[in-house]
């Protein structure tokens, strides 16, 4: 088990089942000059396997933050987030929900589980802070965390 104070290189764990959204995230991170490694899991079950080193997966370093889609097969985003919050090794991870859903029930469920932000797809980091750009909550925190970890 890696201690929380480990000087390991920061990374992002992207839990997303749509390959187009994965490519959007990669493109937007490049546009922001954020070069931290991006680890991709296609669903919540695969993300858990990577985080814990289970079911034949090699355990990854503890990520600096997690970008988590809500609507995925096998184990959805809120189910994964609940498991992470109940696991002492991962309970304090910075998790940003990334979803097409702007439903109050999804937002309140995510907020109840202590998310750092709620990002509405399609992912366009440039829209943050623009007039009517309420599509991203907590995104300045997201960018600040990444830039700190990237320096």
C-alpha positions in Angstrom: 0.0 0.0 0.0 1.4 3.4 -1.0 1.3 6.0 1.8 -0.8 9.1 1.1 2.3 11.3 1.4 4.1 9.3 -1.4 6.0 11.6 -3.8 4.6 9.5 -6.7 3.9 11.3 -10.0 0.3 12.6 -10.0 -2.2 11.2 -12.5 -5.8 11.4 -13.4 -8.0 8.3 -13.4 -10.6 8.8 -16.1 -13.5 6.4 -15.7 -15.5 6.7 -18.9 -17.1 4.2 -21.3 -17.4 6.5 -24.3 -14.2 6.6 -26.4 -15.2 10.0 -27.9 -15.4 11.5 -24.4 -12.0 10.0 -23.6 -10.5 11.8 -26.7 -12.3 15.0 -25.7 -10.7 14.9 -22.2 -7.3 14.2 -23.7 -7.7 17.1 -26.2 -8.9 19.6 -23.5 -6.1 18.7 -21.1 -3.5 19.3 -23.9 -5.2 22.7 -24.7 -4.7 23.6 -21.0 -1.0 22.4 -21.1 -1.7 19.8 -18.5 0.6 16.8 -19.0 -0.1 14.6 -16.0 -0.6 10.9 -17.0 -4.1 9.8 -17.8 -5.2 6.3 -16.8 -8.4 5.1 -18.4 -10.9 2.7 -17.1 -14.0 1.8 -19.1 -16.4 1.3 -16.2 -16.5 1.4 -12.4 -15.6 -2.3 -12.0 -12.4 -1.8 -14.1 -11.5 1.3 -12.1 -11.8 -0.6 -8.8 -9.7 -3.4 -10.2 -7.0 -0.9 -11.2 -7.1 1.0 -7.9 -7.0 -2.2 -5.8 -4.9 -4.4 -8.1 -7.6 -7.0 -8.3 -8.9 -9.5 -10.9 -5.6 -9.7 -12.8 -5.1 -5.9 -13.1 -1.8 -4.3 -12.0 -2.5 -1.8 -9.2 -2.0 1.7 -10.3 -0.5 4.5 -8.2 -3.0 6.4 -6.3 -4.3 9.1 -8.7 -4.3 12.8 -7.9 -7.9 13.0 -9.0 -10.6 11.0 -10.6 -12.9 12.1 -13.5 -16.0 9.9 -13.3 -18.8 9.4 -15.7 -22.2 8.6 -14.1 -23.8 6.4 -16.7 -21.7 3.3 -17.3 -22.2 -0.4 -17.6 -21.3 -2.9 -14.8 -20.8 -0.4 -12.0 -22.1 3.2 -12.6 -20.4 6.3 -11.3 -22.4 6.9 -8.2 -22.0 3.2 -7.2 -18.2 3.5 -7.6 -18.1 6.8 -5.8 -20.0 5.2 -2.8 -17.5 2.3 -2.7 -14.6 4.7 -2.9 -16.0 6.9 0.0 -16.3 3.8 2.2 -12.7 2.6 1.5 -10.2 4.3 3.8 -7.5 4.2 1.2 -9.6 6.2 -1.3 -12.2 8.0 0.8 -10.4 11.4 0.3 -9.8 11.3 -3.4 -10.8 14.4 -5.4 -13.6 13.2 -7.7 -15.1 15.2 -10.4 -18.3 13.9 -12.0 -18.4 14.2 -15.8 -21.8 13.5 -17.2 -24.5 14.5 -19.7 -27.0 14.5 -16.8 -28.0 17.8 -15.3 -30.7 16.1 -13.2 -31.1 17.4 -9.6 -31.2 13.8 -8.3 -27.8 13.0 -9.9 -26.3 16.3 -8.6 -27.6 15.8 -5.1 -26.5 12.1 -5.1 -23.0 13.2 -6.2 -22.9 16.1 -3.7 -24.0 13.8 -0.9 -20.9 11.6 -1.6 -18.6 14.6 -1.5 -17.6 15.3 -5.1 -15.2 18.1 -5.8 -17.1 19.2 -8.9 -19.8 18.3 -11.5 -18.9 18.7 -15.1 -21.6 18.6 -17.8 -20.6 17.1 -21.1 -19.6 17.9 -23.8 -16.4 18.8 -22.0 -15.2 22.2 -23.0 -12.9 23.7 -20.4 -12.9 27.1 -22.3 -16.6 27.6 -21.5 -15.9 27.8 -17.8 -16.5 31.3 -16.4 -18.1 32.6 -19.6 -21.6 34.1 -19.7 -24.1 31.4 -19.1 -21.2 28.9 -18.7 -22.8 27.2 -15.7 -22.0 23.9 -17.3 -19.1 23.3 -15.0 -19.2 23.4 -11.2 -15.9 23.4 -9.3 -13.8 23.4 -12.5 -11.4 26.1 -11.4 -10.6 23.9 -8.5 -10.1 21.0 -11.0 -7.6 23.1 -13.1 -5.9 24.4 -10.0 -5.4 20.9 -8.6 -4.0 19.7 -11.9 -1.7 22.6 -12.4 -0.3 22.2 -8.8 0.2 18.5 -9.4 1.8 19.1 -12.8 4.4 21.5 -11.5 
